[in-house]
Amino acid sequence: MTRAPGRIGTFAVAFGATRLAYGRLRRRPPGNPGSWERTNHAGRRVLLQAGQAAAFGSAVAALPAAPPAALAVAAAAACGRYDDLRGDHRRGFRAHLGALRGGEVTSGAVKLFGIGAASLAAGALLKEKPLDKVLAGVVIAGTAHLVNLVDVRPGRAGLLVLGLGAPGLLRGALAGAPMGAAAAVLGDDLGEVAMLGDAGAHALGAAVGSAIAASNGRLGLAAHAAGLVAAAVWGERAASA
């Protein structure tokens, strides 16, 4: 049996599960309906259900192939949703760590430590050697941060996920999970009907980061980790400017 059906099947499961969850969340949003609405960069009202649906779809599709990846996705979605609800004007790691030193636990600090810990745990389960475990954790957390970093205009995060996931799809089925989920809501994201929010961007980033970590050896992990750390440094400088 070839591995191609696995890739196609994973993509299809993620796509279908995301569409199903998206429709359900739009019909019956849990909690306060206003918590699922935001105003985007152009002043248009958009919906956040796409992000939670994409997180659900990617986790469901990743679970059979790599349970640690599903763990990272679920944690990233939970921390991101908390930030969607509780986030404030502060941007960048420095601002949130400064607040933490002053005794205030911000939503950004919750994301930093929550997603970081879950990513390291997933990396430890995906790899065997200690250094590879750490590098895999950095790749997962770094990719989650990167996808969220670019989610400032319609469709950018989803397109980045598709671009990052495509090479991994040649190596295994796991990359099909974030790609299928991102594709399922990309139309509404580009059309400014919905947005991924922190929950969706971080979850999709963690999913594609898990696929990258699972399909690379030490050299590939180190190269990806170095690039992601550089992107994080650039983002921190931009946030502080």
N, C-alpha and C positions, 0 to 999 in steps of 0.2 A: 504494500500500500504506500502511495506517495504521501508526502506531508502537506501537499497543497490543499486537500479537503479540510484539514485541520485549520489552516490559515483562513480559508474562506468561511468555514463554520464559525470560528471565533469572531470574525468580523460580523457575520450575519447575526449571531446571538447578541453581540453588543449593540448592533444597530436596532434590532427588534426590541430588546429589553429597554433600550433608551427611549424609543418612540412610545412604547407602551406606558412607561413610567411618566413620560412627559405629558401624554394625553391625560392620564389619571390625575397628575398634580395640577394641571390647568383646570380640570373640571372641579376638583375638590381640593383646593390648597389647604393643608393642615395649618392650624393655628390662625393667627391674624392674617387675613388676605393682604393687608397693606405691607406685611413683612416680606412679601414676594414681589414687590414692585420697587423699581429704582428709576432714576432719571439719568440718561446716558450723557455723553459729552455734548451731544447736540440738543439737549433739553427735551428729548423724547422719552415717554414712559415705556419702560421695557420690563419684561418678566424674568425672574430668577429661577423659575422651575427648570429651565434647560440645564442649568449647572448640576442640580441634584439628580436629575434624570440621567445625565451623562455619567455622573459618578456611580449611580446604581448599575447602569448598563455595562460600564467597564469592569466593575467589581464582579458582577455575575459572570461575565465572559472570561475573566482572568482566573476565577476560582478553580475550575477543573485543571487548568494547566499549571498554575503557580499560586497556591493559597497565600504565600507571603505577599505577593503582589496585591491580592485582594485586601489583605490587612492594611497595607500602606495606603491604598486608595480610600478605604473606609475612614481611616484616621485623618487623612488629608481633607476629605469631604466634611467630616465633623468639625475639624478645626477651622476650615474655611467658612463653613456656615456660621460658626460662632462669630467670626470676624464680619461676615455680612450683616449680622444682627447687631453687633456691639462695637464695630470698628469706629474709629474717630479720624481726625485730621492728620494724625502723626504718620509719617512715612519713614521707612528705613530702619535697619536693625539698631542703629545707634540711638535713635529716639526711643524705641521701645525698651532697650536695655537700660537706658538712662532712667526711664520711668520705673523700671523694676528695681533699680538700685535705691530709688526713693520710696519703695514699698508699694508701688502701684503695679498690679498685674494687668497689662493691656491685652487686647485681643491679638495684637501682633506678637507679643511674647508667648501667648498660648500657641499660636501657629508655629513660631520658631522652635519651641521645645517639644510640642506635641508631634508635629510632622517630622522633626529631626529624630526623635526617639523611635517613632514608628518606622522610619526609613532605615535606621541602623538595625532595628530588629528584623526587618524584611531582608536587608542585605546579609545579615548573619545567617538567615535561613536559606538564602539563595546560593551562597558560596560556602566553600569548605575551609579555605585557609584564612587566618586572621586578617592579613593585610587586604585580601580580596573582599572580606566581609565589610571592612571599614570603607574601602573605595566604593563598593556597591551602595552602601548607605549614603555616601556623599552624592553619588550619581542620582539616586532616587530623590533625595531631598532637594538637590540642586536643580534637577529638571522640574520639580514641582514649583520651585521658586521662579525659574525662568519663564515657564508658561504663564504664571500669574503676572510676571513683570511686563510681558508684552500685551496683556489683556486690557488695553487702553482704548482700542478702537474696534468696531464690529468685525468679527471673523478672524482677527489676528491670532488669537490663541488656538482656535480650532485648526487654522491652516498650518500653524507651527507644529501642532501635534501630528497632523497628517504628514508633514515633511520629515519630522524626526522619526516617525514610526515606519515610514516606507522602507528604509534600508533593513531594519530589524525584521520586517515581514519576510524577507528573503532567508532569514536564519531560523525562523520558528513562528509558531502561531500566536505567541503572547502579544506581539505588537498589534494584532488585529483587534484586541479589546479596546484600547484607547482610540484607535483609528475608526472603528465602527461607531463608537459612542460619539466621537467628535463629528463624524459625517452626518449622524442622525439629527443633529440640532444646528448644523452649520448654516442651513438656509435661513432659519429664523434669526440666527445671530447676525448674518450679513444683512438681512432685511430689517434689522433694528426692531424686531418684535421681541426678542429675548436677548439675554446676555448670560454668560457662564457664571459671573461673579467669582468670588474667592473660592467658594465650595467647588464649583465645576473646574475652574482653572487649575487649582491645586490638585484635585483628584485626577484629572486627565494627565497632568504633569507627572504625578507619582506613578501612574499606570505606564506611561511611555518610558519613564525612567527605569522602572522595574524591567521592562522589556529590554532596554539597552543593557542594564546590569546583568540580566540572565544570559544574554547572547554574546557577551564579551569576556575575553580573558584579561589578565592583569594589565597588559599594555593598553588595551582598548579602554579599560576602566580608568586607568591613570590619565589617559588623554582626555577622556570625557570629563573626568573630575576637574582637571586643570582648567578646561574651557569653561565649565560651569562656575567655578570659583571666580574666574576672571569676570564673567558676566555678572555675578553677584556683587563684586567690588564696583564694577561700572554702575550697576543699578543703585548701589548705596551712595555713590558720589552724585548721581543724578537726583536722587531723592533729597540730598542735603543741599543741593544748589539753590 
